Amino acid sequence: MIMLDTNFLFAMEKPGHDADQRLRRWLARGEQIGVSAIVWTEYLCGPLPPAKIALADAIVQRKEPLLVTD
């Protein structure tokens, strides 16, 4: 599992950016992509059009919850 941070989520949207290229390689290898609940919340604060949210939601298969132990 590859865990992303908020900066990476925004950078991956830019075609040709290093983050975009890395993400494409990871997905081609079948890597699972995840984020913490905090990262996902920061990302959704946008502003983002619904299409970008839907795409990111499809890419990020796992959203780790924030637990009391954290």
PyMOL Python script that loads the backbone (N, CA, C, O; Angstrom):
from pymol import cmd

cmd.read_pdbstr("""\
ATOM      1  N   MET A   1       0.843  -1.175   0.000  1.00  0.00           N
ATOM      2  CA  MET A   1       0.000   0.000   0.000  1.00  0.00           C
ATOM      3  C   MET A   1       0.884   1.232   0.000  1.00  0.00           C
ATOM      4  O   MET A   1       1.840   1.331   0.770  1.00  0.00           O
ATOM      5  N   ILE A   2       0.555   2.156  -0.863  1.00  0.00           N
ATOM      6  CA  ILE A   2       1.262   3.437  -0.930  1.00  0.00           C
ATOM      7  C   ILE A   2       0.329   4.497  -0.370  1.00  0.00           C
ATOM      8  O   ILE A   2      -0.772   4.714  -0.876  1.00  0.00           O
ATOM      9  N   MET A   3       0.794   5.150   0.687  1.00  0.00           N
ATOM     10  CA  MET A   3      -0.002   6.193   1.340  1.00  0.00           C
ATOM     11  C   MET A   3       0.438   7.552   0.807  1.00  0.00           C
ATOM     12  O   MET A   3       1.629   7.862   0.779  1.00  0.00           O
ATOM     13  N   LEU A   4      -0.528   8.352   0.389  1.00  0.00           N
ATOM     14  CA  LEU A   4      -0.245   9.661  -0.181  1.00  0.00           C
ATOM     15  C   LEU A   4      -0.530  10.768   0.821  1.00  0.00           C
ATOM     16  O   LEU A   4      -1.311  10.593   1.756  1.00  0.00           O
ATOM     17  N   ASP A   5       0.118  11.913   0.611  1.00  0.00           N
ATOM     18  CA  ASP A   5      -0.214  13.092   1.410  1.00  0.00           C
ATOM     19  C   ASP A   5      -1.012  14.065   0.549  1.00  0.00           C
ATOM     20  O   ASP A   5      -1.176  13.865  -0.655  1.00  0.00           O
ATOM     21  N   THR A   6      -1.498  15.107   1.182  1.00  0.00           N
ATOM     22  CA  THR A   6      -2.358  16.066   0.479  1.00  0.00           C
ATOM     23  C   THR A   6      -1.652  16.723  -0.698  1.00  0.00           C
ATOM     24  O   THR A   6      -2.242  16.879  -1.768  1.00  0.00           O
ATOM     25  N   ASN A   7      -0.396  17.109  -0.509  1.00  0.00           N
ATOM     26  CA  ASN A   7       0.351  17.750  -1.596  1.00  0.00           C
ATOM     27  C   ASN A   7       0.440  16.842  -2.816  1.00  0.00           C
ATOM     28  O   ASN A   7       0.339  17.309  -3.951  1.00  0.00           O
ATOM     29  N   PHE A   8       0.629  15.543  -2.583  1.00  0.00           N
ATOM     30  CA  PHE A   8       0.717  14.603  -3.690  1.00  0.00           C
ATOM     31  C   PHE A   8      -0.616  14.528  -4.428  1.00  0.00           C
ATOM     32  O   PHE A   8      -0.642  14.484  -5.658  1.00  0.00           O
ATOM     33  N   LEU A   9      -1.719  14.513  -3.688  1.00  0.00           N
ATOM     34  CA  LEU A   9      -3.034  14.444  -4.338  1.00  0.00           C
ATOM     35  C   LEU A   9      -3.237  15.605  -5.306  1.00  0.00           C
ATOM     36  O   LEU A   9      -3.738  15.417  -6.414  1.00  0.00           O
ATOM     37  N   PHE A  10      -2.848  16.796  -4.884  1.00  0.00           N
ATOM     38  CA  PHE A  10      -3.001  17.947  -5.774  1.00  0.00           C
ATOM     39  C   PHE A  10      -1.996  17.902  -6.927  1.00  0.00           C
ATOM     40  O   PHE A  10      -2.328  18.272  -8.053  1.00  0.00           O
ATOM     41  N   ALA A  11      -0.777  17.452  -6.651  1.00  0.00           N
ATOM     42  CA  ALA A  11       0.254  17.397  -7.697  1.00  0.00           C
ATOM     43  C   ALA A  11      -0.073  16.354  -8.761  1.00  0.00           C
ATOM     44  O   ALA A  11       0.254  16.543  -9.932  1.00  0.00           O
ATOM     45  N   MET A  12      -0.716  15.254  -8.365  1.00  0.00           N
ATOM     46  CA  MET A  12      -0.999  14.183  -9.332  1.00  0.00           C
ATOM     47  C   MET A  12      -2.001  14.625 -10.394  1.00  0.00           C
ATOM     48  O   MET A  12      -2.134  13.975 -11.431  1.00  0.00           O
ATOM     49  N   GLU A  13      -2.707  15.726 -10.139  1.00  0.00           N
ATOM     50  CA  GLU A  13      -3.686  16.230 -11.110  1.00  0.00           C
ATOM     51  C   GLU A  13      -3.041  16.935 -12.294  1.00  0.00           C
ATOM     52  O   GLU A  13      -3.699  17.189 -13.303  1.00  0.00           O
ATOM     53  N   LYS A  14      -1.753  17.252 -12.173  1.00  0.00           N
ATOM     54  CA  LYS A  14      -1.065  18.004 -13.219  1.00  0.00           C
ATOM     55  C   LYS A  14      -0.398  17.034 -14.195  1.00  0.00           C
ATOM     56  O   LYS A  14       0.584  16.387 -13.832  1.00  0.00           O
ATOM     57  N   PRO A  15      -0.906  16.920 -15.419  1.00  0.00           N
ATOM     58  CA  PRO A  15      -0.320  15.999 -16.395  1.00  0.00           C
ATOM     59  C   PRO A  15       1.175  16.257 -16.582  1.00  0.00           C
ATOM     60  O   PRO A  15       1.608  17.399 -16.737  1.00  0.00           O
ATOM     61  N   GLY A  16       1.942  15.186 -16.565  1.00  0.00           N
ATOM     62  CA  GLY A  16       3.385  15.286 -16.765  1.00  0.00           C
ATOM     63  C   GLY A  16       4.167  15.580 -15.504  1.00  0.00           C
ATOM     64  O   GLY A  16       5.392  15.463 -15.507  1.00  0.00           O
ATOM     65  N   HIS A  17       3.502  15.957 -14.426  1.00  0.00           N
ATOM     66  CA  HIS A  17       4.170  16.218 -13.153  1.00  0.00           C
ATOM     67  C   HIS A  17       4.756  14.900 -12.639  1.00  0.00           C
ATOM     68  O   HIS A  17       4.232  13.825 -12.933  1.00  0.00           O
ATOM     69  N   ASP A  18       5.833  14.989 -11.879  1.00  0.00           N
ATOM     70  CA  ASP A  18       6.463  13.795 -11.315  1.00  0.00           C
ATOM     71  C   ASP A  18       5.449  12.945 -10.541  1.00  0.00           C
ATOM     72  O   ASP A  18       5.481  11.717 -10.620  1.00  0.00           O
ATOM     73  N   ALA A  19       4.556  13.592  -9.800  1.00  0.00           N
ATOM     74  CA  ALA A  19       3.547  12.858  -9.033  1.00  0.00           C
ATOM     75  C   ALA A  19       2.610  12.091  -9.966  1.00  0.00           C
ATOM     76  O   ALA A  19       2.251  10.949  -9.680  1.00  0.00           O
ATOM     77  N   ASP A  20       2.218  12.702 -11.059  1.00  0.00           N
ATOM     78  CA  ASP A  20       1.363  12.045 -12.055  1.00  0.00           C
ATOM     79  C   ASP A  20       2.063  10.813 -12.621  1.00  0.00           C
ATOM     80  O   ASP A  20       1.450   9.752 -12.745  1.00  0.00           O
ATOM     81  N   GLN A  21       3.330  10.947 -12.960  1.00  0.00           N
ATOM     82  CA  GLN A  21       4.085   9.826 -13.525  1.00  0.00           C
ATOM     83  C   GLN A  21       4.264   8.693 -12.512  1.00  0.00           C
ATOM     84  O   GLN A  21       4.115   7.520 -12.855  1.00  0.00           O
ATOM     85  N   ARG A  22       4.584   9.047 -11.269  1.00  0.00           N
ATOM     86  CA  ARG A  22       4.731   8.019 -10.232  1.00  0.00           C
ATOM     87  C   ARG A  22       3.416   7.278 -10.006  1.00  0.00           C
ATOM     88  O   ARG A  22       3.390   6.050  -9.925  1.00  0.00           O
ATOM     89  N   LEU A  23       2.330   8.038  -9.906  1.00  0.00           N
ATOM     90  CA  LEU A  23       1.029   7.422  -9.679  1.00  0.00           C
ATOM     91  C   LEU A  23       0.699   6.438 -10.800  1.00  0.00           C
ATOM     92  O   LEU A  23       0.222   5.334 -10.538  1.00  0.00           O
ATOM     93  N   ARG A  24       0.949   6.832 -12.031  1.00  0.00           N
ATOM     94  CA  ARG A  24       0.665   5.946 -13.162  1.00  0.00           C
ATOM     95  C   ARG A  24       1.487   4.654 -13.088  1.00  0.00           C
ATOM     96  O   ARG A  24       0.980   3.576 -13.398  1.00  0.00           O
ATOM     97  N   ARG A  25       2.757   4.766 -12.676  1.00  0.00           N
ATOM     98  CA  ARG A  25       3.597   3.562 -12.523  1.00  0.00           C
ATOM     99  C   ARG A  25       3.054   2.666 -11.414  1.00  0.00           C
ATOM    100  O   ARG A  25       2.975   1.448 -11.581  1.00  0.00           O
ATOM    101  N   TRP A  26       2.683   3.262 -10.287  1.00  0.00           N
ATOM    102  CA  TRP A  26       2.154   2.462  -9.181  1.00  0.00           C
ATOM    103  C   TRP A  26       0.872   1.748  -9.575  1.00  0.00           C
ATOM    104  O   TRP A  26       0.695   0.567  -9.276  1.00  0.00           O
ATOM    105  N   LEU A  27      -0.019   2.464 -10.245  1.00  0.00           N
ATOM    106  CA  LEU A  27      -1.277   1.848 -10.662  1.00  0.00           C
ATOM    107  C   LEU A  27      -1.039   0.742 -11.688  1.00  0.00           C
ATOM    108  O   LEU A  27      -1.723  -0.281 -11.661  1.00  0.00           O
ATOM    109  N   ALA A  28      -0.084   0.936 -12.585  1.00  0.00           N
ATOM    110  CA  ALA A  28       0.245  -0.089 -13.587  1.00  0.00           C
ATOM    111  C   ALA A  28       0.783  -1.350 -12.921  1.00  0.00           C
ATOM    112  O   ALA A  28       0.574  -2.456 -13.420  1.00  0.00           O
ATOM    113  N   ARG A  29       1.475  -1.186 -11.797  1.00  0.00           N
ATOM    114  CA  ARG A  29       2.007  -2.337 -11.047  1.00  0.00           C
ATOM    115  C   ARG A  29       0.952  -2.972 -10.150  1.00  0.00           C
ATOM    116  O   ARG A  29       1.198  -4.013  -9.541  1.00  0.00           O
ATOM    117  N   GLY A  30      -0.222  -2.351 -10.066  1.00  0.00           N
ATOM    118  CA  GLY A  30      -1.280  -2.900  -9.235  1.00  0.00           C
ATOM    119  C   GLY A  30      -1.183  -2.519  -7.764  1.00  0.00           C
ATOM    120  O   GLY A  30      -1.798  -3.158  -6.911  1.00  0.00           O
ATOM    121  N   GLU A  31      -0.409  -1.477  -7.468  1.00  0.00           N
ATOM    122  CA  GLU A  31      -0.277  -1.019  -6.085  1.00  0.00           C
ATOM    123  C   GLU A  31      -1.609  -0.463  -5.590  1.00  0.00           C
ATOM    124  O   GLU A  31      -2.352   0.151  -6.356  1.00  0.00           O
ATOM    125  N   GLN A  32      -1.909  -0.677  -4.316  1.00  0.00           N
ATOM    126  CA  GLN A  32      -3.070  -0.045  -3.702  1.00  0.00           C
ATOM    127  C   GLN A  32      -2.659   1.331  -3.222  1.00  0.00           C
ATOM    128  O   GLN A  32      -1.566   1.515  -2.687  1.00  0.00           O
ATOM    129  N   ILE A  33      -3.533   2.288  -3.417  1.00  0.00           N
ATOM    130  CA  ILE A  33      -3.268   3.672  -3.034  1.00  0.00           C
ATOM    131  C   ILE A  33      -4.178   4.025  -1.862  1.00  0.00           C
ATOM    132  O   ILE A  33      -5.374   3.734  -1.878  1.00  0.00           O
ATOM    133  N   GLY A  34      -3.592   4.658  -0.844  1.00  0.00           N
ATOM    134  CA  GLY A  34      -4.372   5.030   0.322  1.00  0.00           C
ATOM    135  C   GLY A  34      -4.012   6.413   0.837  1.00  0.00           C
ATOM    136  O   GLY A  34      -2.986   6.987   0.471  1.00  0.00           O
ATOM    137  N   VAL A  35      -4.873   6.928   1.689  1.00  0.00           N
ATOM    138  CA  VAL A  35      -4.646   8.201   2.375  1.00  0.00           C
ATOM    139  C   VAL A  35      -5.230   8.082   3.777  1.00  0.00           C
ATOM    140  O   VAL A  35      -6.062   7.215   4.046  1.00  0.00           O
ATOM    141  N   SER A  36      -4.786   8.956   4.654  1.00  0.00           N
ATOM    142  CA  SER A  36      -5.408   9.023   5.974  1.00  0.00           C
ATOM    143  C   SER A  36      -6.683   9.853   5.870  1.00  0.00           C
ATOM    144  O   SER A  36      -6.883  10.586   4.902  1.00  0.00           O
ATOM    145  N   ALA A  37      -7.527   9.730   6.866  1.00  0.00           N
ATOM    146  CA  ALA A  37      -8.758  10.525   6.895  1.00  0.00           C
ATOM    147  C   ALA A  37      -8.439  12.016   6.903  1.00  0.00           C
ATOM    148  O   ALA A  37      -9.187  12.817   6.343  1.00  0.00           O
ATOM    149  N   ILE A  38      -7.334  12.386   7.535  1.00  0.00           N
ATOM    150  CA  ILE A  38      -6.942  13.798   7.585  1.00  0.00           C
ATOM    151  C   ILE A  38      -6.575  14.295   6.186  1.00  0.00           C
ATOM    152  O   ILE A  38      -7.009  15.371   5.775  1.00  0.00           O
ATOM    153  N   VAL A  39      -5.790  13.525   5.467  1.00  0.00           N
ATOM    154  CA  VAL A  39      -5.397  13.898   4.102  1.00  0.00           C
ATOM    155  C   VAL A  39      -6.635  14.007   3.212  1.00  0.00           C
ATOM    156  O   VAL A  39      -6.771  14.964   2.449  1.00  0.00           O
ATOM    157  N   TRP A  40      -7.527  13.040   3.306  1.00  0.00           N
ATOM    158  CA  TRP A  40      -8.724  13.042   2.462  1.00  0.00           C
ATOM    159  C   TRP A  40      -9.586  14.273   2.762  1.00  0.00           C
ATOM    160  O   TRP A  40     -10.122  14.894   1.845  1.00  0.00           O
ATOM    161  N   THR A  41      -9.718  14.621   4.038  1.00  0.00           N
ATOM    162  CA  THR A  41     -10.498  15.792   4.419  1.00  0.00           C
ATOM    163  C   THR A  41      -9.866  17.074   3.882  1.00  0.00           C
ATOM    164  O   THR A  41     -10.566  17.944   3.364  1.00  0.00           O
ATOM    165  N   GLU A  42      -8.547  17.191   4.003  1.00  0.00           N
ATOM    166  CA  GLU A  42      -7.859  18.378   3.468  1.00  0.00           C
ATOM    167  C   GLU A  42      -8.076  18.491   1.961  1.00  0.00           C
ATOM    168  O   GLU A  42      -8.332  19.577   1.442  1.00  0.00           O
ATOM    169  N   TYR A  43      -7.972  17.371   1.271  1.00  0.00           N
ATOM    170  CA  TYR A  43      -8.146  17.374  -0.178  1.00  0.00           C
ATOM    171  C   TYR A  43      -9.555  17.814  -0.561  1.00  0.00           C
ATOM    172  O   TYR A  43      -9.731  18.611  -1.482  1.00  0.00           O
ATOM    173  N   LEU A  44     -10.550  17.300   0.138  1.00  0.00           N
ATOM    174  CA  LEU A  44     -11.937  17.622  -0.195  1.00  0.00           C
ATOM    175  C   LEU A  44     -12.306  19.071   0.105  1.00  0.00           C
ATOM    176  O   LEU A  44     -13.335  19.558  -0.364  1.00  0.00           O
ATOM    177  N   CYS A  45     -11.477  19.760   0.880  1.00  0.00           N
ATOM    178  CA  CYS A  45     -11.736  21.179   1.157  1.00  0.00           C
ATOM    179  C   CYS A  45     -11.535  22.026  -0.086  1.00  0.00           C
ATOM    180  O   CYS A  45     -11.955  23.182  -0.126  1.00  0.00           O
ATOM    181  N   GLY A  46     -10.893  21.460  -1.101  1.00  0.00           N
ATOM    182  CA  GLY A  46     -10.779  22.023  -2.436  1.00  0.00           C
ATOM    183  C   GLY A  46     -10.385  23.473  -2.548  1.00  0.00           C
ATOM    184  O   GLY A  46      -9.510  23.932  -1.814  1.00  0.00           O
ATOM    185  N   PRO A  47     -10.992  24.190  -3.426  1.00  0.00           N
ATOM    186  CA  PRO A  47     -12.209  23.872  -4.183  1.00  0.00           C
ATOM    187  C   PRO A  47     -11.922  22.885  -5.323  1.00  0.00           C
ATOM    188  O   PRO A  47     -10.935  23.013  -6.047  1.00  0.00           O
ATOM    189  N   LEU A  48     -12.790  21.929  -5.454  1.00  0.00           N
ATOM    190  CA  LEU A  48     -12.639  20.908  -6.483  1.00  0.00           C
ATOM    191  C   LEU A  48     -13.972  20.676  -7.194  1.00  0.00           C
ATOM    192  O   LEU A  48     -15.026  20.655  -6.559  1.00  0.00           O
ATOM    193  N   PRO A  49     -13.917  20.504  -8.509  1.00  0.00           N
ATOM    194  CA  PRO A  49     -15.147  20.132  -9.216  1.00  0.00           C
ATOM    195  C   PRO A  49     -15.485  18.665  -8.907  1.00  0.00           C
ATOM    196  O   PRO A  49     -14.589  17.873  -8.614  1.00  0.00           O
ATOM    197  N   PRO A  50     -16.761  18.308  -8.971  1.00  0.00           N
ATOM    198  CA  PRO A  50     -17.172  16.928  -8.668  1.00  0.00           C
ATOM    199  C   PRO A  50     -16.420  15.866  -9.478  1.00  0.00           C
ATOM    200  O   PRO A  50     -16.176  14.771  -8.970  1.00  0.00           O
ATOM    201  N   ALA A  51     -16.058  16.162 -10.701  1.00  0.00           N
ATOM    202  CA  ALA A  51     -15.347  15.173 -11.529  1.00  0.00           C
ATOM    203  C   ALA A  51     -13.975  14.832 -10.939  1.00  0.00           C
ATOM    204  O   ALA A  51     -13.561  13.673 -10.972  1.00  0.00           O
ATOM    205  N   LYS A  52     -13.270  15.828 -10.401  1.00  0.00           N
ATOM    206  CA  LYS A  52     -11.956  15.565  -9.794  1.00  0.00           C
ATOM    207  C   LYS A  52     -12.096  14.767  -8.510  1.00  0.00           C
ATOM    208  O   LYS A  52     -11.274  13.900  -8.216  1.00  0.00           O
ATOM    209  N   ILE A  53     -13.135  15.060  -7.749  1.00  0.00           N
ATOM    210  CA  ILE A  53     -13.369  14.295  -6.524  1.00  0.00           C
ATOM    211  C   ILE A  53     -13.664  12.839  -6.869  1.00  0.00           C
ATOM    212  O   ILE A  53     -13.145  11.932  -6.218  1.00  0.00           O
ATOM    213  N   ALA A  54     -14.479  12.611  -7.872  1.00  0.00           N
ATOM    214  CA  ALA A  54     -14.820  11.247  -8.288  1.00  0.00           C
ATOM    215  C   ALA A  54     -13.592  10.495  -8.778  1.00  0.00           C
ATOM    216  O   ALA A  54     -13.426   9.315  -8.468  1.00  0.00           O
ATOM    217  N   LEU A  55     -12.731  11.159  -9.537  1.00  0.00           N
ATOM    218  CA  LEU A  55     -11.513  10.513 -10.034  1.00  0.00           C
ATOM    219  C   LEU A  55     -10.586  10.151  -8.878  1.00  0.00           C
ATOM    220  O   LEU A  55     -10.081   9.030  -8.811  1.00  0.00           O
ATOM    221  N   ALA A  56     -10.365  11.090  -7.974  1.00  0.00           N
ATOM    222  CA  ALA A  56      -9.507  10.810  -6.819  1.00  0.00           C
ATOM    223  C   ALA A  56     -10.092   9.689  -5.975  1.00  0.00           C
ATOM    224  O   ALA A  56      -9.355   8.839  -5.476  1.00  0.00           O
ATOM    225  N   ASP A  57     -11.398   9.680  -5.812  1.00  0.00           N
ATOM    226  CA  ASP A  57     -12.054   8.628  -5.035  1.00  0.00           C
ATOM    227  C   ASP A  57     -11.840   7.259  -5.669  1.00  0.00           C
ATOM    228  O   ASP A  57     -11.696   6.265  -4.956  1.00  0.00           O
ATOM    229  N   ALA A  58     -11.818   7.194  -6.993  1.00  0.00           N
ATOM    230  CA  ALA A  58     -11.574   5.930  -7.687  1.00  0.00           C
ATOM    231  C   ALA A  58     -10.122   5.485  -7.563  1.00  0.00           C
ATOM    232  O   ALA A  58      -9.842   4.289  -7.491  1.00  0.00           O
ATOM    233  N   ILE A  59      -9.205   6.436  -7.537  1.00  0.00           N
ATOM    234  CA  ILE A  59      -7.776   6.119  -7.443  1.00  0.00           C
ATOM    235  C   ILE A  59      -7.397   5.690  -6.026  1.00  0.00           C
ATOM    236  O   ILE A  59      -6.649   4.731  -5.829  1.00  0.00           O
ATOM    237  N   VAL A  60      -7.923   6.414  -5.054  1.00  0.00           N
ATOM    238  CA  VAL A  60      -7.584   6.142  -3.647  1.00  0.00           C
ATOM    239  C   VAL A  60      -8.536   5.069  -3.135  1.00  0.00           C
ATOM    240  O   VAL A  60      -9.680   5.347  -2.776  1.00  0.00           O
ATOM    241  N   GLN A  61      -8.034   3.835  -3.110  1.00  0.00           N
ATOM    242  CA  GLN A  61      -8.895   2.721  -2.725  1.00  0.00           C
ATOM    243  C   GLN A  61      -9.128   2.644  -1.222  1.00  0.00           C
ATOM    244  O   GLN A  61     -10.139   2.108  -0.769  1.00  0.00           O
ATOM    245  N   ARG A  62      -8.193   3.181  -0.458  1.00  0.00           N
ATOM    246  CA  ARG A  62      -8.312   3.047   0.994  1.00  0.00           C
ATOM    247  C   ARG A  62      -8.176   4.396   1.677  1.00  0.00           C
ATOM    248  O   ARG A  62      -7.215   5.132   1.454  1.00  0.00           O
ATOM    249  N   LYS A  63      -9.145   4.700   2.505  1.00  0.00           N
ATOM    250  CA  LYS A  63      -9.100   5.914   3.320  1.00  0.00           C
ATOM    251  C   LYS A  63      -9.042   5.457   4.778  1.00  0.00           C
ATOM    252  O   LYS A  63     -10.030   4.980   5.336  1.00  0.00           O
ATOM    253  N   GLU A  64      -7.868   5.613   5.376  1.00  0.00           N
ATOM    254  CA  GLU A  64      -7.646   5.125   6.737  1.00  0.00           C
ATOM    255  C   GLU A  64      -8.363   6.011   7.742  1.00  0.00           C
ATOM    256  O   GLU A  64      -8.191   7.229   7.722  1.00  0.00           O
ATOM    257  N   PRO A  65      -9.165   5.421   8.623  1.00  0.00           N
ATOM    258  CA  PRO A  65      -9.866   6.237   9.622  1.00  0.00           C
ATOM    259  C   PRO A  65      -8.912   6.773  10.682  1.00  0.00           C
ATOM    260  O   PRO A  65      -7.833   6.222  10.904  1.00  0.00           O
ATOM    261  N   LEU A  66      -9.323   7.838  11.321  1.00  0.00           N
ATOM    262  CA  LEU A  66      -8.591   8.400  12.439  1.00  0.00           C
ATOM    263  C   LEU A  66      -9.122   7.725  13.698  1.00  0.00           C
ATOM    264  O   LEU A  66     -10.311   7.817  14.002  1.00  0.00           O
ATOM    265  N   LEU A  67      -8.245   7.050  14.425  1.00  0.00           N
ATOM    266  CA  LEU A  67      -8.656   6.297  15.607  1.00  0.00           C
ATOM    267  C   LEU A  67      -8.187   6.988  16.890  1.00  0.00           C
ATOM    268  O   LEU A  67      -7.290   7.832  16.863  1.00  0.00           O
ATOM    269  N   VAL A  68      -8.789   6.627  17.976  1.00  0.00           N
ATOM    270  CA  VAL A  68      -8.401   7.181  19.274  1.00  0.00           C
ATOM    271  C   VAL A  68      -6.930   6.918  19.538  1.00  0.00           C
ATOM    272  O   VAL A  68      -6.254   7.766  20.120  1.00  0.00           O
ATOM    273  N   THR A  69      -6.413   5.763  19.126  1.00  0.00           N
ATOM    274  CA  THR A  69      -4.997   5.432  19.354  1.00  0.00           C
ATOM    275  C   THR A  69      -4.053   6.309  18.550  1.00  0.00           C
ATOM    276  O   THR A  69      -2.872   6.414  18.880  1.00  0.00           O
ATOM    277  N   ASP A  70      -4.558   6.935  17.506  1.00  0.00           N
ATOM    278  CA  ASP A  70      -3.719   7.846  16.709  1.00  0.00           C
ATOM    279  C   ASP A  70      -3.481   9.126  17.466  1.00  0.00           C
ATOM    280  O   ASP A  70      -2.799  10.021  16.967  1.00  0.00           O
TER     281      ASP A  70
END
""", "prot")
cmd.dss("prot")
cmd.show_as("cartoon", "prot")
cmd.util.cbc("prot")
cmd.orient("prot")
